[in-house]
Amino acid sequence: MLHKDRVWTVQVIASASLLAYKLAHVAWVGCQAFELDGLIFANDSQSTMGSQMWAVLAFDRENQGFVEVDRIDFSWCSEQRALEKIEYAQNLSPRVHRLDVVSRDRILRDSEHHLCEHCS
């Protein structure tokens, strides 16, 4: 994970196809994250102007925290290619694919508002 101190506000997404649309067609602020079926897709990009890199976080019940299981670059992705990458990530296991560990307090729900350099 590139950003070791970034905090994300999570928006729940109803389907992989909707998430693919959002990630393929929009550049998001750095503190944006989406939740799809228990996975968190957290913006790990440097800026909205550059590569759109997203960390995929899965909850690890054993350690009661999140682990990064994948990193996906959605830059230049078609909606179909974005959907394929999302579906691939949905099949990764937090016990096998551990790229990094992310503290639970860095994941905020919609009701927990914050202001940071990315959204203010």
C-alpha positions as CSV (number, residue, x, y, z in Angstrom):
1,M,0.0,0.0,0.0
2,L,1.4,3.3,-1.1
3,H,-0.3,5.6,1.5
4,K,0.4,4.4,5.1
5,D,-1.6,7.0,6.9
6,R,-4.5,7.7,4.5
7,V,-8.1,7.4,5.8
8,W,-11.0,6.3,3.5
9,T,-14.7,6.9,3.6
10,V,-16.5,3.8,2.3
11,Q,-19.6,3.8,0.1
12,V,-21.4,0.5,-0.2
13,I,-21.9,-0.6,-3.8
14,A,-24.7,-3.0,-4.9
15,S,-23.0,-4.8,-7.8
16,A,-19.7,-5.5,-9.4
17,S,-20.9,-4.0,-12.6
18,L,-21.8,-0.7,-10.9
19,L,-18.4,-0.6,-9.3
20,A,-16.7,-1.3,-12.7
21,Y,-18.6,1.6,-14.2
22,K,-17.6,4.0,-11.4
23,L,-13.9,3.0,-11.5
24,A,-13.6,3.0,-15.3
25,H,-15.3,6.3,-15.9
26,V,-14.6,8.6,-12.9
27,A,-11.4,9.9,-11.2
28,W,-12.0,9.8,-7.5
29,V,-10.6,11.8,-4.6
30,G,-7.9,10.0,-2.6
31,C,-10.0,9.3,0.4
32,Q,-12.8,7.5,-1.5
33,A,-13.4,3.8,-1.0
34,F,-16.1,1.4,-2.0
35,E,-17.4,-1.8,-0.4
36,L,-18.6,-4.6,-2.5
37,D,-19.6,-7.9,-0.8
38,G,-17.3,-7.3,2.1
39,L,-14.3,-6.2,0.0
40,I,-13.0,-2.7,0.3
41,F,-11.7,-1.0,-2.8
42,A,-9.6,1.9,-1.4
43,N,-8.2,4.7,-3.6
44,D,-4.4,4.5,-3.3
45,S,-3.6,6.9,-6.1
46,Q,-1.2,9.8,-5.9
47,S,-3.8,12.2,-7.4
48,T,-6.9,12.4,-9.5
49,M,-4.8,13.4,-12.4
50,G,-2.6,10.4,-12.6
51,S,-2.9,6.6,-12.5
52,Q,-6.0,5.3,-10.7
53,M,-4.5,2.7,-8.4
54,W,-6.8,1.0,-5.9
55,A,-6.0,-1.3,-3.0
56,V,-8.3,-4.2,-2.5
57,L,-8.8,-4.9,1.2
58,A,-10.4,-8.0,2.7
59,F,-11.4,-8.4,6.4
60,D,-9.3,-11.0,8.1
61,R,-11.5,-12.5,10.9
62,E,-8.6,-14.1,12.6
63,N,-6.8,-10.8,13.2
64,Q,-9.9,-8.6,13.2
65,G,-8.4,-6.2,10.7
66,F,-8.0,-5.6,7.0
67,V,-5.4,-7.1,4.7
68,E,-4.5,-5.9,1.3
69,V,-5.1,-8.8,-1.1
70,D,-4.6,-7.0,-4.4
71,R,-3.7,-3.7,-6.1
72,I,-5.5,-2.8,-9.3
73,D,-4.7,0.0,-11.7
74,F,-8.0,1.1,-13.3
75,S,-6.4,3.7,-15.5
76,W,-7.3,3.2,-19.1
77,C,-9.6,0.3,-18.3
78,S,-12.7,-0.3,-20.3
79,E,-15.8,-1.0,-18.1
80,Q,-15.6,-4.7,-19.1
81,R,-11.9,-4.9,-18.2
82,A,-12.6,-3.2,-14.9
83,L,-15.3,-5.8,-14.2
84,E,-12.9,-8.6,-14.9
85,K,-10.4,-7.2,-12.5
86,I,-13.0,-6.8,-9.8
87,E,-14.3,-10.3,-10.3
88,Y,-10.8,-11.7,-10.0
89,A,-10.2,-9.8,-6.8
90,Q,-13.4,-11.2,-5.3
91,N,-11.9,-14.7,-5.4
92,L,-8.7,-13.8,-3.5
93,S,-8.2,-15.1,0.0
94,P,-6.9,-12.8,2.8
95,R,-5.0,-15.7,4.3
96,V,-3.1,-16.5,1.1
97,H,-2.8,-13.1,-0.6
98,R,-1.4,-10.7,2.1
99,L,0.3,-7.7,0.5
100,D,-0.1,-5.4,3.5
101,V,-2.1,-4.9,6.7
102,V,-4.5,-2.0,7.2
103,S,-5.8,-0.8,10.5
104,R,-9.6,-0.8,11.0
105,D,-9.6,2.8,12.1
106,R,-8.5,3.9,8.6
107,I,-11.8,2.6,7.2
108,L,-14.7,5.0,7.9
109,R,-18.3,4.4,7.1
110,D,-20.5,6.9,5.2
111,S,-21.8,8.2,8.6
112,E,-18.3,9.0,9.8
113,H,-17.4,12.3,8.1
114,H,-13.9,13.6,7.9
115,L,-12.0,16.4,6.2
116,C,-8.6,15.8,4.7
117,E,-6.4,17.3,2.0
118,H,-8.1,15.0,-0.6
119,C,-11.7,16.0,0.0
120,S,-11.6,19.5,1.6
